[in-house]
């Protein structure tokens, strides 16, 4: 999504530079501006949702405790969570 925003931003910049000389491209510049704004708002929304999900999983892990199980993958996740809790000093 970030690369898509960067591509649109670069096309917007080049179109704005061309529009300084050619006044007929003003509508195209406005359309690109709205596209970039929509992409940025979508990106912010997705990022906020992901951070919320990570925080929720982190909180659930804290409430669940750090009891080791027989599942190796889950034990690795528990070890990472323990490290982060110690690092963040919860």
Buried (B, 14 or more C-beta within 10 A) or exposed (E): EEEEBEEBBEBBEEBBEEBEEEEEBEEBBEEBBEBBEEBBEEBEEEEEEEEEEEEEEBEEBEEEEEEEEEEEEEBEEBEEBEEEBEEEEE
